[in-house]
């Protein structure tokens, strides 16, 4: 595991972490990041929603605002050590992946800015000194085709190389009854290459990596959760059908493209001292067109990210002292531009508004572990963050010209962590820690005001205790964690004047909960696993302005920080934070004839979750459950298999959003994916 930026055994890491291997991903039918929530406690991931087509990722009740520019997300996402500009930049097909690590809780000391909720590490397979190759081809309902292949191995003189690629396509899940056409077809591809040199003494290595991927996914197909009169809430209608004009079909587009290059250097100066340097460059762009059925209007937006990231760190491991320290530089140049809502068949320029941002961030970090005794270790860490973000909000070329706003947001912030680890036995680790989380400051994009409304960083103080254990000669793995968060200066959407909704530091929250996971191996070939989490994430204080998107929902009246009358949301749940969630899985591999049967069945559930501070029923989803299964037969490296996902065809509103309270009850949501199934063949060497 690399959760603490060095290789460790998973059960020796004092962090609530789930590491899902490539075989586990395959057995549980996890082909992309959106499905990872079905195998990781306390993680919730919605479908793509809103006019920016973002997914909302929540860990332990912390999910952020999801704005395309000016705000950062609380979940830091990495691929092979490279920090990605947004969580959505990781929503590609997982091909040639060695494992996915999900770290829960603040990770600011070692993982830096914007890891208040946690971090996700995608680690792809490294080429080495032996030939490895494989492919996986499947076909399912909705004409779903998924092909993945990879090859890697030695070249000459310490050089090795690897190449992987994938392609996916399917028909849409939603048909337009007017034309009979599906309007949410999907195509995607990923190509990744690596070239690695390792010295004969294995003390030095250099890795060159490059990837490109694209995903042509439809813009959110909104289903109105109110009836045609817009006065009665009816919930999710028929999730497989909408009735739009033929012209509306041309408005659906959500095209994602990314290209990245990275160079990683490793040097082992001595058995206990190692240095690592990672430098990367990435471009990520999103082009969106959408349709608003209630108002019969179209719109569009574009997002552009160009990032440069460089980190240098050292790891020292001694008998008593272990130190990890380094420096990180990150730059992100962003563009977000939109079209004014317009009639079908009309094309407008992306100038309403056109926002740009230039962010530079530098972090100095270090963490030390001191072994007071062979069983007792003290841990302390710190990070100093300096960042500057210059931005421009330009309405000067809009259909209705507006202001040109310039501004700068700066922050200088030290954050700390500390803890104690006790190795009761070689197979039982007890830990307790306290850590700070940090969510970067930002600005509100797309506002027509001569004042640039900026907001401060969020602050989080997190306490956690846990136990990691392997019992009964390692037949049972049992991990438990309890946590308490004191969350202040929350960046939440609020009303500053009539018709203007912005993000500001208007709330505080308290989050508490526990998590448990186990894996039992009662007989050879059989693994029973499960996890359960309880999270109570509520506002301690929040007065939400009563503008167009804030109904009273039975809450008391109040006056918010901007002097606007509103509603007191204290005690209400944070967005996308179900109280209960969990999963259970049975994996059984047993010999049959000349080969092996490989079977898996898994069940995932989650209680009700709200998606607005008002905690109103229309902007929520009910409890959900999902049943998946896979059955295969493996012989001489080949496996034929059948799979099924969401076998009970449980449908729900995946990401409900309220745009207006009155005069229209405008609540819309994309539905989750229906039941899918198929067959395939895979080979590995």
GUPA-675766 format. One line per field, with one value per residue (C-alpha): residue number from 0; residue in three letters; chain; x, y, z. Coordinates in steps of 0.001 Angstrom, whole numbers, plus 500000, padded with zeros to 6 digits. Example, Ala and Ser with C-alpha at 12.3 -4.5 7.8 and 13.67 -1.06 7.14 Angstrom:
// residues 2
seq <- c(0;1)
type <- c(ALA;SER)
mol <- c(A;A)
x <- c(512300;513670)
y <- c(495500;498940)
z <- c(507800;507140)
END
This chain:
// residues 685
seq <- c(0;1;2;3;4;5;6;7;8;9;10;11;12;13;14;15;16;17;18;19;20;21;22;23;24;25;26;27;28;29;30;31;32;33;34;35;36;37;38;39;40;41;42;43;44;45;46;47;48;49;50;51;52;53;54;55;56;57;58;59;60;61;62;63;64;65;66;67;68;69;70;71;72;73;74;75;76;77;78;79;80;81;82;83;84;85;86;87;88;89;90;91;92;93;94;95;96;97;98;99;100;101;102;103;104;105;106;107;108;109;110;111;112;113;114;115;116;117;118;119;120;121;122;123;124;125;126;127;128;129;130;131;132;133;134;135;136;137;138;139;140;141;142;143;144;145;146;147;148;149;150;151;152;153;154;155;156;157;158;159;160;161;162;163;164;165;166;167;168;169;170;171;172;173;174;175;176;177;178;179;180;181;182;183;184;185;186;187;188;189;190;191;192;193;194;195;196;197;198;199;200;201;202;203;204;205;206;207;208;209;210;211;212;213;214;215;216;217;218;219;220;221;222;223;224;225;226;227;228;229;230;231;232;233;234;235;236;237;238;239;240;241;242;243;244;245;246;247;248;249;250;251;252;253;254;255;256;257;258;259;260;261;262;263;264;265;266;267;268;269;270;271;272;273;274;275;276;277;278;279;280;281;282;283;284;285;286;287;288;289;290;291;292;293;294;295;296;297;298;299;300;301;302;303;304;305;306;307;308;309;310;311;312;313;314;315;316;317;318;319;320;321;322;323;324;325;326;327;328;329;330;331;332;333;334;335;336;337;338;339;340;341;342;343;344;345;346;347;348;349;350;351;352;353;354;355;356;357;358;359;360;361;362;363;364;365;366;367;368;369;370;371;372;373;374;375;376;377;378;379;380;381;382;383;384;385;386;387;388;389;390;391;392;393;394;395;396;397;398;399;400;401;402;403;404;405;406;407;408;409;410;411;412;413;414;415;416;417;418;419;420;421;422;423;424;425;426;427;428;429;430;431;432;433;434;435;436;437;438;439;440;441;442;443;444;445;446;447;448;449;450;451;452;453;454;455;456;457;458;459;460;461;462;463;464;465;466;467;468;469;470;471;472;473;474;475;476;477;478;479;480;481;482;483;484;485;486;487;488;489;490;491;492;493;494;495;496;497;498;499;500;501;502;503;504;505;506;507;508;509;510;511;512;513;514;515;516;517;518;519;520;521;522;523;524;525;526;527;528;529;530;531;532;533;534;535;536;537;538;539;540;541;542;543;544;545;546;547;548;549;550;551;552;553;554;555;556;557;558;559;560;561;562;563;564;565;566;567;568;569;570;571;572;573;574;575;576;577;578;579;580;581;582;583;584;585;586;587;588;589;590;591;592;593;594;595;596;597;598;599;600;601;602;603;604;605;606;607;608;609;610;611;612;613;614;615;616;617;618;619;620;621;622;623;624;625;626;627;628;629;630;631;632;633;634;635;636;637;638;639;640;641;642;643;644;645;646;647;648;649;650;651;652;653;654;655;656;657;658;659;660;661;662;663;664;665;666;667;668;669;670;671;672;673;674;675;676;677;678;679;680;681;682;683;684)
type <- c(UNK;UNK;UNK;UNK;UNK;UNK;UNK;UNK;UNK;UNK;UNK;UNK;UNK;UNK;UNK;UNK;UNK;UNK;UNK;UNK;UNK;UNK;UNK;UNK;UNK;UNK;UNK;UNK;UNK;UNK;UNK;UNK;UNK;UNK;UNK;UNK;UNK;UNK;UNK;UNK;UNK;UNK;UNK;UNK;UNK;UNK;UNK;UNK;UNK;UNK;UNK;UNK;UNK;UNK;UNK;UNK;UNK;UNK;UNK;UNK;UNK;UNK;UNK;UNK;UNK;UNK;UNK;UNK;UNK;UNK;UNK;UNK;UNK;UNK;UNK;UNK;UNK;UNK;UNK;UNK;UNK;UNK;UNK;UNK;UNK;UNK;UNK;UNK;UNK;UNK;UNK;UNK;UNK;UNK;UNK;UNK;UNK;UNK;UNK;UNK;UNK;UNK;UNK;UNK;UNK;UNK;UNK;UNK;UNK;UNK;UNK;UNK;UNK;UNK;UNK;UNK;UNK;UNK;UNK;UNK;UNK;UNK;UNK;UNK;UNK;UNK;UNK;UNK;UNK;UNK;UNK;UNK;UNK;UNK;UNK;UNK;UNK;UNK;UNK;UNK;UNK;UNK;UNK;UNK;UNK;UNK;UNK;UNK;UNK;UNK;UNK;UNK;UNK;UNK;UNK;UNK;UNK;UNK;UNK;UNK;UNK;UNK;UNK;UNK;UNK;UNK;UNK;UNK;UNK;UNK;UNK;UNK;UNK;UNK;UNK;UNK;UNK;UNK;UNK;UNK;UNK;UNK;UNK;UNK;UNK;UNK;UNK;UNK;UNK;UNK;UNK;UNK;UNK;UNK;UNK;UNK;UNK;UNK;UNK;UNK;UNK;UNK;UNK;UNK;UNK;UNK;UNK;UNK;UNK;UNK;UNK;UNK;UNK;UNK;UNK;UNK;UNK;UNK;UNK;UNK;UNK;UNK;UNK;UNK;UNK;UNK;UNK;UNK;UNK;UNK;UNK;UNK;UNK;UNK;UNK;UNK;UNK;UNK;UNK;UNK;UNK;UNK;UNK;UNK;UNK;UNK;UNK;UNK;UNK;UNK;UNK;UNK;UNK;UNK;UNK;UNK;UNK;UNK;UNK;UNK;UNK;UNK;UNK;UNK;UNK;UNK;UNK;UNK;UNK;UNK;UNK;UNK;UNK;UNK;UNK;UNK;UNK;UNK;UNK;UNK;UNK;UNK;UNK;UNK;UNK;UNK;UNK;UNK;UNK;UNK;UNK;UNK;UNK;UNK;UNK;UNK;UNK;UNK;UNK;UNK;UNK;UNK;UNK;UNK;UNK;UNK;UNK;UNK;UNK;UNK;UNK;UNK;UNK;UNK;UNK;UNK;UNK;UNK;UNK;UNK;UNK;UNK;UNK;UNK;UNK;UNK;UNK;UNK;UNK;UNK;UNK;UNK;UNK;UNK;UNK;UNK;UNK;UNK;UNK;UNK;UNK;UNK;UNK;UNK;UNK;UNK;UNK;UNK;UNK;UNK;UNK;UNK;UNK;UNK;UNK;UNK;UNK;UNK;UNK;UNK;UNK;UNK;UNK;UNK;UNK;UNK;UNK;UNK;UNK;UNK;UNK;UNK;UNK;UNK;UNK;UNK;UNK;UNK;UNK;UNK;UNK;UNK;UNK;UNK;UNK;UNK;UNK;UNK;UNK;UNK;UNK;UNK;UNK;UNK;UNK;UNK;UNK;UNK;UNK;UNK;UNK;UNK;UNK;UNK;UNK;UNK;UNK;UNK;UNK;UNK;UNK;UNK;UNK;UNK;UNK;UNK;UNK;UNK;UNK;UNK;UNK;UNK;UNK;UNK;UNK;UNK;UNK;UNK;UNK;UNK;UNK;UNK;UNK;UNK;UNK;UNK;UNK;UNK;UNK;UNK;UNK;UNK;UNK;UNK;UNK;UNK;UNK;UNK;UNK;UNK;UNK;UNK;UNK;UNK;UNK;UNK;UNK;UNK;UNK;UNK;UNK;UNK;UNK;UNK;UNK;UNK;UNK;UNK;UNK;UNK;UNK;UNK;UNK;UNK;UNK;UNK;UNK;UNK;UNK;UNK;UNK;UNK;UNK;UNK;UNK;UNK;UNK;UNK;UNK;UNK;UNK;UNK;UNK;UNK;UNK;UNK;UNK;UNK;UNK;UNK;UNK;UNK;UNK;UNK;UNK;UNK;UNK;UNK;UNK;UNK;UNK;UNK;UNK;UNK;UNK;UNK;UNK;UNK;UNK;UNK;UNK;UNK;UNK;UNK;UNK;UNK;UNK;UNK;UNK;UNK;UNK;UNK;UNK;UNK;UNK;UNK;UNK;UNK;UNK;UNK;UNK;UNK;UNK;UNK;UNK;UNK;UNK;UNK;UNK;UNK;UNK;UNK;UNK;UNK;UNK;UNK;UNK;UNK;UNK;UNK;UNK;UNK;UNK;UNK;UNK;UNK;UNK;UNK;UNK;UNK;UNK;UNK;UNK;UNK;UNK;UNK;UNK;UNK;UNK;UNK;UNK;UNK;UNK;UNK;UNK;UNK;UNK;UNK;UNK;UNK;UNK;UNK;UNK;UNK;UNK;UNK;UNK;UNK;UNK;UNK;UNK;UNK;UNK;UNK;UNK;UNK;UNK;UNK;UNK;UNK;UNK;UNK;UNK;UNK;UNK;UNK;UNK;UNK;UNK;UNK;UNK;UNK;UNK;UNK;UNK;UNK;UNK;UNK;UNK;UNK;UNK;UNK;UNK;UNK;UNK;UNK;UNK;UNK;UNK;UNK;UNK;UNK;UNK;UNK;UNK;UNK;UNK;UNK;UNK;UNK;UNK;UNK;UNK;UNK;UNK;UNK;UNK;UNK;UNK;UNK;UNK;UNK;UNK;UNK;UNK;UNK;UNK;UNK;UNK;UNK;UNK;UNK;UNK;UNK;UNK;UNK;UNK;UNK;UNK;UNK;UNK;UNK;UNK;UNK;UNK)
mol <- c(A;A;A;A;A;A;A;A;A;A;A;A;A;A;A;A;A;A;A;A;A;A;A;A;A;A;A;A;A;A;A;A;A;A;A;A;A;A;A;A;A;A;A;A;A;A;A;A;A;A;A;A;A;A;A;A;A;A;A;A;A;A;A;A;A;A;A;A;A;A;A;A;A;A;A;A;A;A;A;A;A;A;A;A;A;A;A;A;A;A;A;A;A;A;A;A;A;A;A;A;A;A;A;A;A;A;A;A;A;A;A;A;A;A;A;A;A;A;A;A;A;A;A;A;A;A;A;A;A;A;A;A;A;A;A;A;A;A;A;A;A;A;A;A;A;A;A;A;A;A;A;A;A;A;A;A;A;A;A;A;A;A;A;A;A;A;A;A;A;A;A;A;A;A;A;A;A;A;A;A;A;A;A;A;A;A;A;A;A;A;A;A;A;A;A;A;A;A;A;A;A;A;A;A;A;A;A;A;A;A;A;A;A;A;A;A;A;A;A;A;A;A;A;A;A;A;A;A;A;A;A;A;A;A;A;A;A;A;A;A;A;A;A;A;A;A;A;A;A;A;A;A;A;A;A;A;A;A;A;A;A;A;A;A;A;A;A;A;A;A;A;A;A;A;A;A;A;A;A;A;A;A;A;A;A;A;A;A;A;A;A;A;A;A;A;A;A;A;A;A;A;A;A;A;A;A;A;A;A;A;A;A;A;A;A;A;A;A;A;A;A;A;A;A;A;A;A;A;A;A;A;A;A;A;A;A;A;A;A;A;A;A;A;A;A;A;A;A;A;A;A;A;A;A;A;A;A;A;A;A;A;A;A;A;A;A;A;A;A;A;A;A;A;A;A;A;A;A;A;A;A;A;A;A;A;A;A;A;A;A;A;A;A;A;A;A;A;A;A;A;A;A;A;A;A;A;A;A;A;A;A;A;A;A;A;A;A;A;A;A;A;A;A;A;A;A;A;A;A;A;A;A;A;A;A;A;A;A;A;A;A;A;A;A;A;A;A;A;A;A;A;A;A;A;A;A;A;A;A;A;A;A;A;A;A;A;A;A;A;A;A;A;A;A;A;A;A;A;A;A;A;A;A;A;A;A;A;A;A;A;A;A;A;A;A;A;A;A;A;A;A;A;A;A;A;A;A;A;A;A;A;A;A;A;A;A;A;A;A;A;A;A;A;A;A;A;A;A;A;A;A;A;A;A;A;A;A;A;A;A;A;A;A;A;A;A;A;A;A;A;A;A;A;A;A;A;A;A;A;A;A;A;A;A;A;A;A;A;A;A;A;A;A;A;A;A;A;A;A;A;A;A;A;A;A;A;A;A;A;A;A;A;A;A;A;A;A;A;A;A;A;A;A;A;A;A;A;A;A;A;A;A;A;A;A;A;A;A;A;A;A;A;A;A;A;A;A;A;A;A;A;A;A;A;A;A;A;A;A;A;A;A;A;A;A;A;A;A;A;A;A;A;A;A;A;A;A;A;A;A;A;A;A;A;A;A;A;A;A;A;A;A;A;A;A;A;A;A;A;A;A;A;A;A;A)
x <- c(500000;501124;498587;501385;503496;505601;505080;503377;501206;497549;496861;499834;498484;496665;494159;490622;491496;490018;492296;490456;492682;492226;490753;488330;487261;486595;484699;482455;481804;483502;484653;484845;485100;481355;480850;483547;481009;479518;482705;483955;482327;481024;481494;478593;478847;475894;475196;476247;473921;473478;474321;478031;477532;479493;479267;479006;481456;480854;483052;481748;479129;481503;480772;481560;479627;480382;480902;483022;485404;486322;485765;487710;486433;487108;488142;491677;491985;495280;496456;499934;500783;499500;496923;493934;492262;488797;487197;485398;488791;489045;485777;487405;487323;489619;491977;495226;494693;496660;494447;492330;492941;490249;491427;488660;489109;491313;494604;495949;499411;500696;498123;497828;495135;491557;491588;489201;486941;489649;491662;491317;494460;494248;497398;497965;500153;503892;505926;508643;511078;508494;505993;502403;499475;495717;492393;488769;485894;482222;478835;475616;472126;471721;474349;477009;480530;483545;487002;490199;493692;497252;500777;503986;507428;511192;512914;516698;519239;516900;514188;510620;507413;503682;500715;497025;493831;490078;486962;483361;480072;476404;472974;471226;469153;466541;464444;462636;459079;458640;461300;462051;465742;467853;469355;472061;474351;477866;481283;484635;488263;491489;495064;497959;501664;504663;508412;510530;514229;515568;519262;520900;521272;517559;518494;517388;514381;512779;509236;507771;503989;501403;497689;494777;491113;487763;484203;481248;478560;475180;474434;472129;468735;466551;463357;460979;459883;456661;453676;452949;451143;454297;452314;452259;455350;455167;458764;460732;458533;459185;463005;463407;461315;461022;458865;460825;460703;463017;465045;465865;467881;470659;471208;472470;476251;478793;482163;485198;488795;492031;495710;498488;502231;504292;507861;508646;512158;513061;516466;517348;520352;520584;518411;516486;516527;514612;513816;510919;510167;506892;506314;503178;501251;497597;494866;491237;488248;484496;481961;478323;475010;471757;468002;465617;462260;460037;461104;461807;465215;468712;472059;475684;479005;482681;485339;489083;491809;495554;497618;501255;502220;505657;506451;509725;509759;512043;511330;513608;512881;514915;514434;513111;512385;510453;510174;508354;508944;508734;507569;504793;504038;500694;499342;495902;494709;490934;488245;484483;482145;478402;475607;472520;469435;467994;465405;466088;467847;469724;473469;474970;478638;480102;480225;477533;479770;483352;485295;489028;491192;494934;495808;499289;499788;502934;502991;505755;504976;506447;505415;507456;506825;508794;508816;508909;508775;508491;504698;504050;504577;503874;502996;503123;502842;502404;501895;502210;500071;500517;498257;497128;494216;493679;490318;488272;484474;483653;480076;481144;480346;477190;473850;472991;476381;477461;480486;484082;485287;488886;490013;492526;492123;495103;495718;498581;497614;499462;497689;498706;498044;499080;498414;499457;499662;499810;500687;499055;500124;501677;498116;496300;496852;495126;495329;494020;494649;493591;493982;493052;491328;491641;489366;490833;489255;487655;485363;481860;481791;479032;477765;476544;477892;480525;481695;483506;482097;484976;485014;487525;488878;486850;488265;487888;489153;488820;489207;489410;490074;490327;491448;492831;493029;493666;492321;492183;495390;494293;491052;489212;490138;488170;488672;486703;486863;484966;485210;484060;484452;484096;483491;483480;483346;481548;481395;477664;475329;473465;471420;473013;470264;467168;468054;471730;472897;476549;478883;480051;481273;477842;477638;479179;478559;479177;479883;480179;480032;481592;482664;483311;484557;485366;486588;486131;487833;486174;487299;489718;488418;485552;485686;482767;483139;481047;481089;478715;478856;476743;477224;475421;476369;474267;474512;475298;474303;473173;470703;469908;468517;464925;465483;464179;465809;465149;461641;460937;460379;459036;462242;462280;462875;466295;468522;471669;475181;474244;471207;468777;465771;465979;465406;467334;468757;470433;470068;469424;471574;474387;474000;474449;475091;472914;472859;473405;475216;476989;477586;477933;479754;480435;483246;483776;486402;486445;487902;485619;487013;490232;489439;487964;484532;484635;481419;480571;477358;477279;474638;474954;472520;472129;469478;467717;469900;468979;470424;469404;469885;466083;466008;462779;461360;461324;465080;466082;466378;464904;466785;468442;469744;471667;472326;475176;476510;479145;479769;482767;484816;488620;490908;494525;494425;491073;487816;484310;481805;478344;477581;474632;474353;471354;469623;466463;466232;465959;465431;465746;466544;470342;471040;467879;468322;465893;466317;463221;460713;458067;456296;457530;458305;461284;462948;464766;467101;468870;467810;470335;471322;468830;469491;472373;473787;476054;478682;482389;485749;489034;492601;495646;499249)
y <- c(500000;503592;505366;507087;507718;504613;500886;499283;496312;497393;496223;498226;501555;503558;504977;503937;502663;500215;498776;497045;494845;494213;490773;492256;494920;492262;489970;492840;494189;497517;498972;502670;504989;505576;501960;502069;503172;499675;498212;501019;502063;505635;506560;507836;508797;510213;510127;513144;516063;519787;521947;521188;517428;516823;513804;514451;512370;512155;510504;510426;513060;515618;516307;519899;522170;520773;524131;523942;526779;528811;525975;522845;519402;517816;514454;514439;512053;510642;508336;506897;509778;512511;514873;515244;518652;517378;514165;513857;513700;510158;508864;506747;502984;501246;499317;497586;498726;497079;498448;501389;502809;504882;506763;508051;511088;514195;513473;517027;516443;514019;514512;518270;520739;519621;516233;517182;514200;511773;510665;508173;506614;504763;502683;501166;498149;498724;497073;494759;491993;489410;489356;489966;490210;489896;490956;491144;491374;491417;492049;492885;494278;497777;496611;497178;496387;496626;495604;495932;494722;495145;493880;494619;493171;493656;495242;495507;496681;497339;498831;497589;498882;498529;499427;499172;500253;499965;500785;500910;501656;501125;502287;504749;503809;506486;506708;509707;508516;511161;509640;506237;507155;506685;509983;508902;506626;506199;505709;505914;504932;504876;504431;504331;503693;503338;503109;502188;501890;500200;500033;496612;497228;498272;501497;503843;503870;506274;505940;507795;507542;509016;508512;509805;509113;510305;509786;510862;510675;512362;515514;514923;513669;515296;513695;516131;514846;516893;516243;518294;520984;521504;521515;517886;515893;512416;511212;509532;508908;506148;506246;504740;507199;510938;512858;515638;517267;515818;519029;518505;515364;517403;519309;516313;516203;515702;515099;514617;514530;514228;513874;513510;512937;512165;511336;509577;509178;506931;506754;504524;506165;503477;500625;503079;506248;506768;509837;510217;512906;513066;515719;515742;517814;517290;518866;518053;519492;519070;520203;520134;520856;520361;520814;522097;520409;522533;525781;524212;525903;524731;525724;524764;525147;524362;523675;523648;522626;522754;521560;521216;519312;518598;516885;515879;513827;511649;508653;507576;504322;503428;501156;503989;506887;507023;510314;511353;514936;516905;519873;520137;522723;522783;525078;524942;527271;527016;528297;528039;529559;529238;530043;531921;529669;529837;528358;525087;525465;528602;528626;531254;531934;530789;534274;534405;534538;533564;532911;532221;531295;530840;528948;528391;526387;525376;522927;521933;518755;516276;513437;511587;508327;507594;504056;504570;500803;497877;498177;501901;504580;508312;510099;513803;515686;519147;520880;524542;525622;528818;529468;532319;532264;535112;535163;537061;536979;538461;539340;542091;539999;538336;538628;541151;542793;542955;543731;542601;541508;540825;539445;537413;534855;534038;531676;530767;527879;525430;522157;519442;515873;513696;510217;507139;503564;500476;497097;494874;491723;491179;490917;493645;497400;500003;503660;507075;510322;513912;515736;518962;519226;522113;523098;525843;529312;530392;532700;532612;532280;533539;536366;539714;541996;544685;542930;539614;537438;535328;532882;531624;528114;525526;524209;520691;519137;515355;512771;509065;505819;502420;498836;496661;492953;489586;486780;482994;482461;485215;483488;486642;490249;492758;496534;499096;502900;505614;509306;512755;515892;519530;521345;525166;527893;525505;526697;526542;528145;531095;534121;537569;539432;538629;536288;535961;532729;532410;530232;531683;530519;530458;527201;524836;521124;518125;514700;511529;507878;504457;501974;498282;495860;492181;489381;485741;482837;479762;477263;477291;479351;481007;484619;486263;490010;492945;496464;498689;502403;504790;508517;511370;514499;517526;521306;522887;526264;527428;530150;529637;532663;532224;532985;530963;527716;527750;526740;526832;523051;523614;525222;528327;531800;533488;536218;535030;536531;538839;540276;538247;536558;532794;529462;527862;524520;523624;519912;519040;516493;517457;516675;513090;511753;508697;507568;503882;502190;498918;495890;492117;489854;486158;485062;481334;479779;475979;473353;471659;469303;470658;474242;476412;477919;481547;482901;486179;487693;491104;493311;497039;499249;502824;504655;507873;510817;514483;516819;520201;521858;521975;518146;518149;514953;516081;516767;513429;509829;506995;504010;501986;498482;496883;493228;492206;488790;487169;483521;482287;479256;479560;477169;477663;481418;481829;482607;482747;484518;486008;489086;491091;494474;495899;492588;493670;496707;499092;502619;505904;509601;509593;513323;515386;519150;521956;524929;526909;526838;529185;529743;526398;523344;522636;519533;517278;514310;511805;508232;505595;502859;500039;496299;495320;491909;490211;487614;487835;486172;487197;485955;486683;485579)
z <- c(500000;499344;501564;503537;500409;501021;500628;503638;504444;504419;507968;509273;507975;510716;508243;507339;503891;501409;498734;495902;493732;490022;490729;493263;490768;488141;490509;491676;488139;488901;485579;486437;489422;489700;490805;493489;496105;496049;497579;499874;503191;503638;499962;497853;494167;492243;488543;486483;487179;486771;483785;484304;484234;487430;489696;493418;495449;499190;501829;505389;504564;502990;499326;498330;495973;492532;490806;487634;488476;491530;493994;494762;495629;499055;497577;496147;493201;491926;489163;489741;492069;489727;491252;488917;488415;489361;490548;487209;485493;486931;485446;482748;482201;484673;482415;483418;487012;489808;492583;493731;497197;498926;502023;504288;506487;506084;504290;504116;505566;502921;500149;500347;499475;499050;500711;503521;502874;501749;498750;495907;494405;491096;490653;487218;486500;486288;483487;484757;483908;482861;480013;481014;478650;478654;477239;478346;475867;476855;475260;477065;476752;475357;472812;475436;474226;476527;475358;477369;476599;477805;477240;479124;479545;479300;476298;476689;479230;482155;479952;480094;478541;478831;476654;477494;475803;476227;474244;475425;473705;474433;473369;475612;478635;477827;474661;473251;472642;469928;467653;469182;469409;472504;473618;476035;474004;475337;473736;475477;475034;477053;475777;478225;477675;480012;479487;482514;483198;486321;487131;487614;491362;491526;493318;490529;488217;485806;484495;481522;481272;478925;478531;476540;477069;475856;476969;474850;477466;477070;478968;481890;480718;483317;484482;486180;489569;489404;487160;484054;486049;488115;491332;492538;493469;491937;492215;489454;486394;483855;483951;480487;478463;477912;475443;473780;470375;467726;467787;471471;470707;469108;472358;474345;474594;477375;475740;477976;476740;478693;477889;480421;480592;483683;484629;487908;489319;492245;493889;496832;498460;501143;502407;504594;502482;499227;497121;494677;492116;490146;487470;485339;482832;481953;479857;480576;478741;478871;476234;477308;475620;477491;477276;479970;479268;481525;479846;476423;476324;475407;476840;476867;478624;478186;480804;480213;482662;482047;484998;485929;489055;490511;493787;495388;498580;500643;502851;505668;507521;510582;513559;515731;513377;510083;508201;505028;503853;500637;498589;496022;493331;491527;488798;487235;484459;484027;481712;482173;479599;479060;476665;477719;477719;474221;471893;470088;466762;467816;468500;470777;471602;474916;476424;479078;481068;480264;483472;483765;486709;487278;490434;491894;495089;496971;499855;502268;504188;506587;508860;511471;513308;516460;517885;521652;522155;519728;520118;520689;518018;518087;514832;514035;510763;509298;505993;505083;502136;500151;497193;494954;492525;490042;488296;485730;485367;481962;481002;478588;475476;476768;474980;477658;478344;481959;484108;483804;487249;488293;491615;493584;496341;498547;501429;503755;505964;508229;509046;511468;512517;515401;516650;518509;517206;519370;517879;520488;518615;515180;513848;515835;515422;517609;516627;517631;515814;515383;512066;510348;507006;504580;501729;499535;499309;496052;494165;492768;489007;486748;488954;487584;490261;490511;493686;493346;496100;497397;500271;502817;503347;505190;508457;509780;512997;512883;515630;514861;516692;515076;515218;512431;513110;511547;513727;513877;511959;509528;508575;509645;508909;510984;510848;512886;513012;514844;513989;515073;512929;513974;510698;510484;507831;505476;501900;501172;498662;500088;499024;499019;497196;495191;492333;493289;494929;495853;497864;501163;504581;506164;508087;510582;510956;513156;511695;513708;512815;512727;510062;510127;507503;507610;505381;506418;504671;506247;503618;500726;497825;499740;500907;502681;503083;504138;505452;507399;508105;510173;509590;511339;509349;510351;510306;513655;512248;508819;507877;504197;502340;501136;497451;494517;495600;499348;500487;504231;504498;508009;509335;511533;510105;510480;509040;507214;507189;504313;506102;503988;505564;505358;507027;509864;508639;511951;512620;508964;507142;504794;501110;499919;503422;504111;507707;506920;504067;503519;501376;501550;499127;498661;496378;495765;493495;493323;490958;488458;485845;484321;485311;488046;488678;489838;491354;493061;494407;496068;497647;498307;500221;501420;503439;502388;501371;500926;498304;499685;503088;503468;503667;501657;500201;496528;496634;498087;497121;499103;500420;497687;497247;494430;493646;491335;490343;488190;487215;485229;484326;484044;482160;481064;481477;479693;481464;480050;482257;482625;484698;485921;487616;489444;488902;490741;488397;491341;489950;491792;491345;491257;491731;492410;491997;492826;490537;491542;494382;493015;490720;489335;491387;489175;490649;488196;488382;486181;486969;487969;485528;484910;485071;482811;482003;479510;478739;478087;477714;479302;479161;481270;480931)
END
